[in-house]
Every structure is written in C-alpha cells, then in structure tokens.
C-alpha cells in the first residue's frame, strides 16, 4: 500500500456528538470539515486509518474534463474549494494547477473528444479545448507517436492523495473535530424509527445524525440495516516511478497509459484502459443492475474469479451490534496490484515517450473503487432511516470531487440551499424505476 502521512487520532470517545461520520476517506473528512466549520460537534470513526483505502490509492487527478455531465457542477464547486484548501487547513495537500491532456492517435478518437467538448465543455463554460498535433508537440515534446491532437484543459489540476486527506484531517482536528481510527462502527441504534446512536467497537456515541462515507464498505453496512445499496468494487492498479525529470508537468494520458508529475519528483503511472472487477457473491446478486457498465466497458473491465470470492463470502452480511463486525475483520482493504496491467502501461509510456525509459517502478499498489450502476455517487438523506445520510459510490471520481461532495453533503444535513442540484445524486434513483445508466465519459 502507498505510504500515507500519519495523523494522531483523538483518544477518548465522547458519549455524544451532533454528527457522527463513518469513514475517514476524502468524502467523510470533507463533510466533517464543512459541518465543524458550521459549528456542529463532529466525530469521525474509521475502522482502519485515515485515507488508507481508495482515498490514498487513486491517481491524484483533479479534473473537469471527461466527466459525466451530471458531475460537472460538483467538480466546478470542488475546484473552488481545492484552490483554497492548503490555506484552509494550514497544511500541504500537494494541490497544483498543471493542465491535463487526453491524447488522440486517430481521427475517430479526436471525433469522440470533439463530441465531449461540444456537449459538455461548451454548455458549462469549461476551458477545455481541442488542440492539434503541433500544439501537442509543444506541450509534451519528445513523443515517438504522431498524435492527431488532444483534448486539453489548461486549468485542470492535481493533488497528492497520500498528503491531501491527512492534511484535511489535521485541519478538522484543529477546529475541534475528533477522529478515531481503529474504531469500527458496527451499526446504528434507533429510537422511534430514527437514528439515536452509533455503536462502535469502542463504545456508543449518541447522536441523531449520521453520515455514512464508508466507500466500498457502505453496501455491507447498509444491508445490515435492511437497505439494499447497489455497489460493487473495481480494482485499479497504480505505480510510482523512481525520481525522473523529463520536463513534463502536464498530466496526460494516451490509449494505454497515464502519467502525472508528483510533488516528490516521481511520476504516478497507471493504465488508461484496463481494470479488474473481482467476481464476488454481490456480483451475482447485482449483475443485472451492473450489466450496462459491463457492456459499456467490456474490453477494458476484466472480470476475475479468485480468492476474493471466498473472502467476501466468509464475511457476515448480518450481525448483532454486540458482535465483532466485518469491519473489524478487515481493517484495510489492500488488494494486490495487477502487475501485467502496470507492465503494459509502463511499456507503452516508455515507447511513446523515450525520455521515461530510465525510470524503474519504485512502488506499486492496488485500490478498490466503489462503483454504482451509473458510475455516479449517492449524496443524499436515506429516507428509510431518518437521520442517516450517505456520501458513497464515487466510482473512481471521489478524490477530485470530494471537497464539493463534502460541502453538498453538509448542506443536505443542515437543510441549507445546496451548492449544486442534488437530484443526480439521489438514492431513490435505484428504486424508482428510472434504471440509471452510465455515460461513456472519456
């Protein structure tokens, strides 16, 4: 797993809090920070460590470009927050404006990008534009490929996952928010049908408001309370290179690779096409709901049957709140990276840009992306249990839109006017017969 900046957790679990947030990834910490700044007492409980799962394992891209149109208003809100985040939390998140380029080798690829610009960038007033082969050569010199062009957004950004969420967590603590790690939330107690307490492995916290931001674990938590949240996991593989200076500060992707300059002088490199979905018992239960995603990305998303099926089958789907929960059995989900995928990305990058040839793979890791059937998160109140809210199912987009998601979640909790239209993020879209679908994206 990647090396994450450590935070010192709080020690004494309080008997009460205005709001309890379950999960110390970027969505949970961003929500807690927003609520604390509004004057609410906030406690975050985390079964493992701050940002130890996907919030530290993602690519570190903070982009507008290539988004599902339903997420664009939220990412624009997030960008405003990212720009002020270092000052806000008095810490280093690694956030920098760098620009992002999606490279195209063929006319067909350029046509896809032109369509996205026309249908999304233009209506929302984004800075995204198409550039030709000569401009690509100036932006990213030294390529052996004669690129047709690229889709380029000069004001897209990056941040460092291993720095950002811990810095935000320390900022939350500085305002009086409390964070408890190695402290799994086993479940909820209710009174007259609404939330009255969170039962953790270390004690009970009375509260009438809970925000579930548990990433991949949200489905299992909710199922124990008879709420069926459609969610599956996708394993994405990432590598850190040895330090190398090739002069490229723009983040970019080709057909089979991506590369992002890091604050530490290395690059984060990933595959732009392949990822793996482990077949688990929930895959069979939810297959029809996720069939559109499997069909949309049938070449890039590889299904795999292996040990993960047995491991998931052994975890309880229901448990009493005085029993050890699955969240105590698996503190940190730490999948092995898929080495053939990273080998393919590394070879393709070095072939396309020979200046990268000297680097070696210094570190590799896998992470589990929590996906919904339409690849759009849920940020909503859950009607079945009043007082329970949810920010989960970010489908690989959570790092970039996390600050905006936290703001929207806090506004929904407090009843404020929302910063963006929350309709696309409603939970009931999976239950009202609308059959939500993913878009192609880019």
C-alpha positions as CSV (number, residue, x, y, z in Angstrom):
1,X,0.0,0.0,0.0
2,X,1.2,3.6,-0.6
3,X,2.9,5.4,2.3
4,X,0.4,7.8,3.8
5,X,1.1,10.8,6.1
6,X,0.1,9.7,9.6
7,X,-2.3,11.6,11.8
8,X,-2.5,11.4,15.6
9,X,-6.1,10.2,16.4
10,X,-8.1,11.5,19.3
11,X,-8.1,9.3,22.4
12,X,-11.3,9.4,24.4
13,X,-14.5,8.5,22.6
14,X,-17.2,11.1,23.5
15,X,-20.6,10.0,24.7
16,X,-22.4,12.3,22.3
17,X,-21.9,14.3,19.1
18,X,-24.2,16.4,16.9
19,X,-23.0,14.4,13.9
20,X,-21.1,11.1,13.5
21,X,-19.3,10.5,10.2
22,X,-18.5,6.9,9.4
23,X,-15.4,6.7,7.3
24,X,-12.2,8.8,7.1
25,X,-11.7,9.0,3.4
26,X,-11.9,12.2,1.5
27,X,-15.8,12.3,1.4
28,X,-16.1,11.7,5.1
29,X,-13.3,14.2,6.1
30,X,-14.6,16.9,3.7
31,X,-18.1,16.5,5.1
32,X,-16.9,16.6,8.7
33,X,-14.8,19.7,8.0
34,X,-17.8,21.5,6.5
35,X,-20.0,20.6,9.4
36,X,-17.4,21.6,12.0
37,X,-16.9,25.0,10.3
38,X,-20.7,25.5,10.7
39,X,-20.4,25.0,14.5
40,X,-21.5,21.4,14.9
41,X,-19.7,18.9,17.1
42,X,-18.4,16.2,14.8
43,X,-16.9,12.8,15.4
44,X,-15.3,10.7,12.6
45,X,-15.0,7.0,13.3
46,X,-12.7,4.9,11.0
47,X,-12.2,1.1,11.1
48,X,-8.6,1.4,9.8
49,X,-6.6,4.6,9.3
50,X,-7.3,7.9,7.7
51,X,-7.4,7.6,3.9
52,X,-5.9,4.1,4.0
53,X,-8.1,2.8,1.2
54,X,-9.1,4.4,-2.1
55,X,-8.6,8.0,-0.9
56,X,-4.8,7.5,-0.9
57,X,-4.6,5.0,-3.8
58,X,-6.2,7.0,-6.6
59,X,-4.4,8.8,-9.5
60,X,-4.4,12.2,-7.8
61,X,-6.2,13.9,-10.7
62,X,-8.5,16.9,-10.1
63,X,-10.2,17.3,-13.4
64,X,-13.2,18.9,-15.0
65,X,-12.6,17.3,-18.4
66,X,-14.0,13.9,-19.4
67,X,-16.6,13.9,-16.5
68,X,-20.1,12.6,-16.7
69,X,-22.2,15.7,-17.3
70,X,-24.1,15.0,-14.0
71,X,-20.8,15.6,-12.1
72,X,-19.6,18.7,-13.8
73,X,-21.3,21.3,-11.5
74,X,-19.9,19.4,-8.5
75,X,-16.4,19.3,-9.8
76,X,-16.5,23.0,-10.5
77,X,-17.5,23.6,-6.9
78,X,-14.8,21.3,-5.8
79,X,-12.1,23.1,-7.8
80,X,-13.0,26.3,-5.9
81,X,-12.5,24.5,-2.6
82,X,-9.3,22.8,-3.7
83,X,-7.7,26.1,-4.7
84,X,-8.1,27.3,-1.1
85,X,-7.6,24.0,0.7
86,X,-3.9,24.5,1.8
87,X,-4.7,27.8,3.4
88,X,-8.0,26.5,4.8
89,X,-6.4,23.5,6.6
90,X,-3.0,25.1,7.2
91,X,-1.3,22.1,5.5
92,X,0.1,20.8,2.3
93,X,-2.2,18.8,0.0
94,X,0.0,18.8,-3.0
95,X,-2.7,20.7,-4.9
96,X,-1.3,22.4,-8.0
97,X,-2.7,23.6,-11.4
98,X,-1.0,21.6,-14.1
99,X,-3.3,21.1,-17.0
100,X,-4.4,17.7,-18.3
101,X,-4.3,16.4,-21.9
102,X,-6.1,13.4,-23.3
103,X,-4.1,12.4,-26.4
104,X,-5.6,11.0,-29.6
105,X,-3.9,8.8,-32.2
106,X,-6.8,8.5,-34.7
107,X,-9.4,10.7,-36.3
108,X,-12.1,8.6,-34.5
109,X,-10.6,9.4,-31.1
110,X,-10.4,13.1,-32.0
111,X,-14.1,12.9,-33.0
112,X,-15.0,11.4,-29.6
113,X,-13.2,14.2,-27.9
114,X,-14.8,16.9,-30.1
115,X,-18.2,15.5,-29.2
116,X,-17.4,15.7,-25.5
117,X,-16.3,19.3,-25.8
118,X,-19.4,20.2,-27.8
119,X,-21.8,18.5,-25.5
120,X,-20.2,19.3,-22.1
121,X,-17.4,21.8,-22.1
122,X,-19.3,24.4,-24.2
123,X,-22.5,24.4,-22.2
124,X,-20.7,24.6,-18.9
125,X,-18.2,27.2,-20.0
126,X,-15.1,24.9,-19.3
127,X,-11.7,25.9,-20.6
128,X,-11.4,22.5,-22.3
129,X,-10.4,22.7,-26.0
130,X,-9.1,20.6,-28.8
131,X,-5.5,21.1,-29.8
132,X,-3.7,19.8,-33.0
133,X,-0.6,17.8,-33.4
134,X,1.8,20.8,-33.4
135,X,0.4,22.1,-30.1
136,X,0.7,18.6,-28.6
137,X,4.4,18.5,-29.5
138,X,4.9,21.8,-27.8
139,X,3.0,20.8,-24.7
140,X,4.5,17.3,-24.5
141,X,7.7,17.2,-26.6
142,X,9.7,14.1,-27.3
143,X,7.0,11.6,-28.3
144,X,7.6,8.9,-30.9
145,X,3.9,8.9,-31.8
146,X,2.5,11.3,-34.3
147,X,-0.6,12.3,-32.3
148,X,-3.6,13.6,-34.2
149,X,-4.2,16.0,-31.4
150,X,-5.6,16.1,-27.9
151,X,-8.4,17.4,-25.7
152,X,-6.7,19.8,-23.3
153,X,-7.8,21.7,-20.2
154,X,-5.2,24.1,-19.0
155,X,-6.8,24.8,-15.6
156,X,-7.2,21.2,-14.6
157,X,-5.2,20.2,-11.5
158,X,-3.6,17.5,-9.4
159,X,-3.1,16.8,-5.7
160,X,-1.2,14.2,-3.7
161,X,-3.6,11.6,-2.3
162,X,-1.1,10.5,0.4
163,X,-0.9,14.1,1.7
164,X,-4.3,15.6,1.0
165,X,-6.7,13.8,3.2
166,X,-4.4,13.6,6.2
167,X,-3.8,17.4,5.9
168,X,-7.6,17.9,5.8
169,X,-8.0,15.6,8.8
170,X,-5.5,17.6,10.8
171,X,-7.3,20.7,9.8
172,X,-10.5,19.2,11.0
173,X,-8.9,18.4,14.4
174,X,-7.5,21.9,14.6
175,X,-11.1,23.2,14.5
176,X,-12.2,20.8,17.3
177,X,-13.4,17.9,15.2
178,X,-12.5,14.5,16.6
179,X,-11.2,11.5,14.6
180,X,-10.9,7.9,16.0
181,X,-9.0,5.3,14.0
182,X,-9.1,1.6,14.6
183,X,-12.6,2.3,15.7
184,X,-15.2,0.4,13.5
185,X,-18.8,1.5,13.5
186,X,-20.7,-1.8,14.0
187,X,-24.1,-0.2,13.3
188,X,-26.9,2.2,14.3
189,X,-29.3,2.3,17.2
190,X,-32.7,3.9,16.5
191,X,-35.5,5.3,18.6
192,X,-39.0,5.8,17.2
193,X,-37.5,4.8,13.8
194,X,-34.8,7.4,13.6
195,X,-31.1,7.4,14.4
196,X,-30.3,7.7,18.1
197,X,-26.8,6.3,18.4
198,X,-23.8,4.8,16.6
199,X,-22.4,1.6,18.2
200,X,-18.7,1.3,17.7
201,X,-16.3,-1.4,18.8
202,X,-15.1,1.1,21.5
203,X,-18.4,2.3,22.8
204,X,-21.7,4.0,21.9
205,X,-22.0,7.6,20.7
206,X,-25.4,9.1,21.0
207,X,-26.4,11.3,18.0
208,X,-29.4,12.0,15.8
209,X,-27.3,12.5,12.7
210,X,-25.0,10.0,10.9
211,X,-23.2,10.4,7.6
212,X,-22.1,7.1,6.0
213,X,-19.0,7.7,3.9
214,X,-17.5,4.2,4.1
215,X,-16.5,3.7,0.5
216,X,-16.6,0.1,-0.6
217,X,-17.9,-1.0,2.8
218,X,-21.1,1.1,2.6
219,X,-23.2,-1.6,1.0
220,X,-22.4,-4.1,3.7
221,X,-23.1,-1.6,6.5
222,X,-26.4,-0.6,5.0
223,X,-27.5,-4.2,4.3
224,X,-27.3,-5.0,8.0
225,X,-30.0,-2.3,8.4
226,X,-32.1,-3.7,5.5
227,X,-31.1,-1.1,3.0
228,X,-30.0,-2.5,-0.4
229,X,-27.4,-0.2,-1.9
230,X,-26.3,-1.4,-5.3
231,X,-22.5,-1.2,-5.2
232,X,-19.6,-3.3,-6.5
233,X,-15.8,-2.9,-6.4
234,X,-13.3,-2.5,-9.2
235,X,-9.5,-3.0,-8.6
236,X,-7.4,-0.3,-10.1
237,X,-3.6,-0.6,-10.2
238,X,-1.2,2.3,-9.8
239,X,2.6,2.7,-9.7
240,X,5.1,5.3,-8.5
241,X,8.2,5.7,-10.6
242,X,11.7,6.4,-9.3
243,X,12.5,10.1,-9.5
244,X,13.0,11.3,-13.0
245,X,13.0,14.8,-14.7
246,X,11.6,14.7,-18.2
247,X,10.3,18.2,-18.1
248,X,6.6,17.3,-18.4
249,X,4.5,18.9,-15.8
250,X,1.2,18.5,-17.7
251,X,-0.7,15.4,-16.7
252,X,-1.5,13.3,-19.7
253,X,-3.0,10.1,-21.0
254,X,-2.7,8.0,-24.1
255,X,-4.5,4.9,-25.2
256,X,-3.0,2.6,-22.6
257,X,-1.1,4.8,-20.1
258,X,-1.4,7.9,-18.0
259,X,1.3,9.9,-16.3
260,X,1.2,12.6,-13.6
261,X,4.1,14.5,-12.2
262,X,4.3,14.2,-8.4
263,X,5.4,16.7,-5.8
264,X,8.3,14.3,-4.8
265,X,9.8,14.3,-8.3
266,X,8.4,10.9,-9.3
267,X,5.5,10.2,-11.6
268,X,2.3,8.4,-10.9
269,X,1.7,6.0,-13.8
270,X,-1.5,4.0,-14.5
271,X,-3.2,2.1,-17.3
272,X,-5.8,4.2,-19.1
273,X,-7.8,1.2,-20.3
274,X,-7.7,-1.9,-18.1
275,X,-9.0,-2.6,-14.6
276,X,-10.3,-5.7,-12.9
277,X,-13.6,-6.5,-11.2
278,X,-13.3,-9.4,-8.9
279,X,-16.4,-11.7,-9.0
280,X,-17.8,-11.8,-5.5
281,X,-21.2,-13.0,-4.2
282,X,-22.6,-9.5,-4.7
283,X,-21.6,-9.6,-8.4
284,X,-24.1,-12.4,-8.9
285,X,-26.8,-10.6,-6.8
286,X,-26.3,-7.3,-8.7
287,X,-25.4,-8.5,-12.1
288,X,-28.4,-7.2,-14.0
289,X,-28.1,-3.8,-12.4
290,X,-24.5,-3.5,-13.4
291,X,-24.9,-5.1,-16.9
292,X,-24.8,-1.7,-18.6
293,X,-21.4,-1.0,-17.1
294,X,-20.1,-4.4,-18.1
295,X,-21.4,-3.9,-21.6
296,X,-20.1,-0.3,-21.9
297,X,-16.5,-1.2,-20.9
298,X,-16.5,-4.9,-21.8
299,X,-13.0,-4.6,-23.3
300,X,-11.3,-2.7,-20.5
301,X,-13.1,-4.1,-17.5
302,X,-11.8,-7.6,-16.9
303,X,-13.9,-9.9,-14.7
304,X,-11.8,-12.2,-12.4
305,X,-12.9,-15.2,-10.3
306,X,-10.4,-15.9,-7.5
307,X,-9.8,-15.8,-3.7
308,X,-11.7,-12.6,-3.3
309,X,-15.0,-14.5,-3.9
310,X,-14.3,-16.8,-0.9
311,X,-13.0,-13.9,1.3
312,X,-16.2,-11.9,0.7
313,X,-18.5,-15.0,1.1
314,X,-17.0,-15.6,4.6
315,X,-17.8,-12.1,5.8
316,X,-21.2,-11.8,7.6
317,X,-24.0,-9.9,5.8
318,X,-25.9,-9.6,9.1
319,X,-24.6,-9.3,12.7
320,X,-25.7,-8.1,16.1
321,X,-24.2,-4.9,17.4
322,X,-22.6,-6.6,20.3
323,X,-20.7,-8.9,17.8
324,X,-17.4,-8.4,16.0
325,X,-18.3,-6.9,12.7
326,X,-16.8,-7.5,9.2
327,X,-15.2,-4.0,9.6
328,X,-13.0,-5.3,12.4
329,X,-12.1,-8.4,10.5
330,X,-10.8,-6.3,7.5
331,X,-9.3,-3.1,8.8
332,X,-7.8,-2.1,5.5
333,X,-8.7,-3.5,2.1
334,X,-5.3,-3.8,0.4
335,X,-5.6,-5.7,-2.9
336,X,-2.5,-6.7,-4.9
337,X,-1.9,-4.6,-7.9
338,X,-2.4,-6.3,-11.3
339,X,1.2,-6.4,-12.4
340,X,0.5,-7.3,-16.1
341,X,-1.7,-4.2,-16.4
342,X,1.1,-1.9,-14.9
343,X,3.7,-3.6,-17.1
344,X,1.7,-2.9,-20.2
345,X,1.2,0.8,-19.1
346,X,4.9,1.2,-18.3
347,X,6.0,-0.3,-21.7
348,X,3.5,1.8,-23.6
349,X,4.6,5.0,-21.9
350,X,8.3,4.4,-22.5
351,X,7.7,3.5,-26.1
352,X,5.6,6.7,-26.7
353,X,8.0,9.0,-24.7
354,X,11.5,7.6,-24.6
355,X,12.6,10.2,-22.0
356,X,10.8,8.0,-19.5
357,X,12.9,4.9,-20.4
358,X,15.3,5.3,-17.4
359,X,12.7,5.1,-14.7
360,X,12.0,2.0,-12.7
361,X,8.9,1.1,-10.8
362,X,9.6,2.2,-7.2
363,X,6.2,1.2,-5.7
364,X,3.0,-0.5,-6.9
365,X,-0.4,-0.8,-5.2
366,X,-4.0,-1.6,-5.9
367,X,-7.1,0.1,-4.7
368,X,-10.8,-0.9,-4.7
369,X,-13.1,1.7,-6.4
370,X,-16.6,1.7,-5.1
371,X,-18.9,1.8,-8.1
372,X,-22.6,2.3,-8.6
373,X,-24.6,1.1,-11.7
374,X,-24.5,4.6,-13.3
375,X,-20.9,5.4,-12.0
376,X,-22.3,8.5,-10.1
377,X,-22.2,8.7,-6.3
378,X,-25.1,8.9,-3.8
379,X,-25.1,12.1,-1.8
380,X,-28.4,12.1,0.0
381,X,-30.5,11.5,3.0
382,X,-31.7,7.9,3.3
383,X,-35.5,8.0,3.8
384,X,-35.7,4.5,5.4
385,X,-33.9,5.7,8.5
386,X,-34.4,9.4,9.3
387,X,-31.1,10.9,10.5
388,X,-29.0,8.7,8.2
389,X,-27.2,10.4,5.3
390,X,-24.8,8.9,2.8
391,X,-21.9,10.0,0.6
392,X,-20.6,7.0,-1.2
393,X,-20.3,5.2,-4.6
394,X,-17.9,7.7,-6.1
395,X,-16.9,5.2,-8.9
396,X,-13.3,6.4,-9.1
397,X,-14.1,10.1,-9.1
398,X,-14.2,10.8,-5.4
399,X,-10.8,12.4,-4.9
400,X,-11.4,15.2,-7.4
401,X,-15.0,15.9,-6.4
402,X,-14.5,15.1,-2.7
403,X,-14.4,18.7,-1.3
404,X,-17.6,19.6,-3.3
405,X,-19.3,16.4,-2.2
406,X,-18.5,17.2,1.4
407,X,-20.0,20.6,1.0
408,X,-23.1,19.3,-0.6
409,X,-23.5,16.6,2.0
410,X,-23.1,19.1,4.8
411,X,-25.8,21.3,3.2
412,X,-28.2,18.4,2.9
413,X,-27.6,17.5,6.5
414,X,-28.2,21.1,7.8
415,X,-31.0,21.9,5.4
416,X,-29.2,24.7,3.6
417,X,-29.7,25.6,0.0
418,X,-27.4,23.2,-2.0
419,X,-24.5,24.5,-3.9
420,X,-25.5,22.3,-6.9
421,X,-28.6,20.5,-7.9
422,X,-28.6,17.3,-5.8
423,X,-31.1,15.4,-8.0
424,X,-28.5,13.3,-9.9
425,X,-27.1,12.0,-6.5
426,X,-30.4,10.8,-5.0
427,X,-30.5,7.3,-3.6
428,X,-34.0,6.6,-4.9
429,X,-32.9,6.6,-8.5
430,X,-32.1,2.9,-7.9
431,X,-35.6,2.2,-6.7
432,X,-38.0,4.5,-8.6
433,X,-37.8,2.5,-11.9
434,X,-35.7,5.1,-13.7
435,X,-32.9,2.5,-14.4
436,X,-29.9,4.8,-14.2
437,X,-27.2,4.2,-16.7
438,X,-23.6,5.2,-17.1
439,X,-22.4,7.6,-19.8
440,X,-19.4,6.8,-22.0
441,X,-17.3,9.6,-20.4
442,X,-13.7,9.9,-21.6
